[in-house]
């Protein structure tokens, strides 16, 4: 989802080479060295990740291999030539106990294996690279791949009744807006850690209400529930909203409110025949 959107946007003004799982294995240090040596890039953008939050609880080794060891392998491969690395992390590195949006320097204390692995990836990036851009984002959705918006649309049509968590808050982020933000940060030659999400925050329940409203679906029942009413292998932070002030100060740009971004996404999907 993220990689394909980045490739499409950045290709318009840059020479971009895309690599996927069929081209090399990010878990292999030798494979990472080979592919980066062959391309000789100025910037490496790592959009690879194992993102199954609940699955990570059962498959800890795979989660850490991709989200932590893979980052180390990329950083080591880029280190000799001081190649800049753009890497993506998650709001799930925080425990959700803070009442206000999280700042980049706030203490990371993940609640689940996925968050632990992503935090380990952050530490590997900072340890092995001196020239990086680390972007934490959240609740991504877009044209490619699976995402919450597509899942809700499908279930609403097939089931007609939804029970959605109302005590976890975050910022839904349209991958199209995220990639535009990445381009701004790259153009400005920024480095370090940045939080980047669409503006505003909501619960998964509130997010669902907007999805159903914008889709024009009226024959579905949506019930709010709390996290304790569902049994999920991985714990989630109750508040994973990110403070994006650093991005605004660095670029002079603000992100769209999540409601406007969602409406844009759903309009585009209808026009192109997507969900």
C-alpha positions, 0 to 999 in steps of 0.5 A: 500500500505505502510502497506503491503510492510512494513509487508512483508519486516520487517517480514523477520528479525523481529516478526511482527503482522499486524493489519488492519481496520477489527481488530480495529478502530484507531479512538477509543482510547479504541480499540487502547489501547486494541490491543497494550496491547494484542500484547505488541510490542517493536515498533508500526508502524502506516501506517493508513491514510485517503489519499483522498486529495480532499475528505478531503475538504468535509469530514473534520471530518473523515480526522481529526479523522483518521489522527490526533485523530488516531495518538493521540490514538496510542501515548496514548496507547504506552505511559505507556510502552514507546513503540517506534512509527513510523509514516508517514506524508506528503509533504503537510504540507508545502505551496510550496512557498519555492524555495528550497527543504524543511528541517525538521525544516521548517515552516509548513503551509498546504494549504488544509484540508488533510495537516492540519490534517496530521500536527495535527497528527504530533503535537499529536505524538510529544505531547503524545510520547517521543519515536517516528520516524516521517517520511515525504514522498511524491507521493507514489506508489507501488504494492498494492492499488491505485496510480498515476502510475496505474491511468496514465496507465489505462487512457492512454489505455482507453482515449488516451489523457491526460492533466497533471499539470506541475507546481507542483513539488515533488519527486515520491517515490517507497514504496519498497524504503521507507520501506527499508529506514524505516528499516535502521532508525529502525536498527540505533535506530534513532528518531525524524523527517526525510524526506524520498523520492526518489532522484530528483524532477519532475512535475506531467507532467514529471512523466507522460512522464516517466511512458508512456515511460517505459510502451512503450505506443506510441499512447497517447497524453500528454498535460501540463497544469497549476493548474489553468486550473483544478478545484480541491477541494483541493489546492496543493503546487507548490513545495513540494520537501523534503530535505533528507540530514538528512536521508543520514547523519544518515544512510550513505545511499542515496535513488535511483533517482526516475527514476530508482525506477520507472523503477524497479517498472514497470519492476516488475509489468510486471513480476508479471502480474500487471499494 
